[in-house]
Amino acid sequence: MKSFEAYEESPFGIYGVVDKQVIKKGSNIVITSETGRKWNMQTASTQKVVKHDPAPYVKVFRGSTIALRDLSKRGFVLLLFIIEHLPIGRNSIFITRESAGAFSKSLRGASYYAAIIDLLTYGVILRSTITDKYFVNPNILFNGSRAKSRARKDSGGPN
């Protein structure tokens, strides 16, 4: 058996995190004194530097592992395809046999259909009425802010 080195602390670095300057604009404050006079005050803008991670990521939510732990290898590879290609702020994706097969040779031919059935069975995706379009369960994984997506949906926008 191959021997692997052991570490006291994690040697993994976090790369790509950058400093980002954030400017909070000043605001008008209206103060009503006891005499009923109104005063407008302008506060100064403030600046601060925060850490920012510009790398794209997809959230996989805790508790969703119950749905994911029994996926077949093909289903899991198709899940990786979805993670890699899911558009920001959307819960739908187009998956074709060709695009999945180009992503992994394990998704070619009948394996592609078995993987789709696997993800459908475990509630990771649902079919759309549009060919090759699938809805991704946002309670399992999501790319972006679910709060913003929900607000857009509530206001009648696209999801």
N, C-alpha and C positions, 0 to 999 in steps of 0.2 A: 504494500500500500504506500502511496506517495505521502511524504511527510509535508505538512504545511506549518509555516511559522506562526507562533502565537504572539499576541501583542497585549500590553497592559492597557493601552488606550487606542482608540480607533485611529489608524493611519490615513483614513480617507479624508481628503480635503474637499471643501465645497468650492467649486470653481465657478466663475462667471458672475458672482455677486458684485454689483457696482454701487458706488455712491450716487445718489440722485438728489438734486436740490429741489426742495418743495417750497413754494411760496404761497403763504396763506394771505389772501388779500384782506385789507382793512375793511371794517364794516361800520355802518352808521348806527349809532346808539342814540335813542331818543330818551331823554330823562325829563320827567314831569315833576317839577318841584311842588312844594306845598302851596305855592301861589297860583299854580296852574300854568306857569310858563313852560314852554317846550324848548329844549336845547338839543341841537344836533351836534354830535361829536364824531369825528373821523379818527379811527384808530390806525396806527401805522401797520403796514404790511410786515409780516414776519417771515423769516427764511430759516429753514433748517435742512440739514442733510440727513437722509435716511438711506438705509441699505435697501437695494432693489435687486430682485432676481429676474432678469429679462428672459430666461430660458423658458420655452414652452413646457407645460406640464398638464397632466390630466389627473383629476382627483378620483381616487378609488376610495369609496366610503367604507368605514368600519361597519361591520355587520353584514356587508355585502359578500364577505368571504363564504358565507353559508351557501349563497347561490353559485359561487365560483369554484369552490373546492372540489366538486365532483365533475367538473368539465373534463371531457376527453382531451387528449393532447391536441387534436385538430381544433376542437372548440376553443381551447386556450390560445392557440396560435391565431385563430380568427379574432379573438378578443384583443390580442396584441396589435393586429391590423387596425381594429377600431380605435384603440388607444392612440396609435400613430397617426390616424387620418381623420379623427372626429373634429369637425369644424368648431372653432371657438364660439361658445354661447349657443350652440345648437344641440338638439337631442335627436337629430336624424343624420343618416349617412347613406351614401350610395355604395353598395358592395356588389361588384360583379365577379363572376368566376375568373375573368381574366385578371382583374386588379388583385384579387386575393391570391391567385396563382403566381403572379409576378412578385408578390410580397414573400411568399414561401412556397417551395415546391411541395410541401406537405398539404397544400390546399388546392392541388390540381385534380381535375376530374371529379370522380364521385366523392372524394374526401371533402371537397368544398361543400357539397350538399349536406353531408353528414355533419360538418361543422355548423352550418346554418341551423340545422335541426337541433343540434346540441344547445346553441345559444337561445333558440326559441323555447325549447323545453325548460330551460332553467330561468326563463324570464329576463334574460339579459337584453334581448331585442324583441321587437314585434314587427310583423310585416306591415307595410304601407300598401295602399291601393295602387301606388305607382311602382312599376317594375323596378326591381333592384334597390328600392329605397326601404330602409329599415329605421324604426325608432329605437333609440338606445335608452334603456331605463336610467333616468337621471338620479335615481336613488341608489344605483350601483356605481356608476361612473359619470363624470361630467367634465367638460373642458371649458373652464371659465367660471363665471359667477351664476349660480342657480338663482340667486335673489334678483339679479338683473334680468335673467331670462324669464322668470316668473312675472316680473313687473311688465315686461314687454308683452307677454302672453295675455296678462290681465287687461292691458290697454288695447288689445286687438291686433298687435303686431305679429310678425312671423315668428315661428319657433322652430 
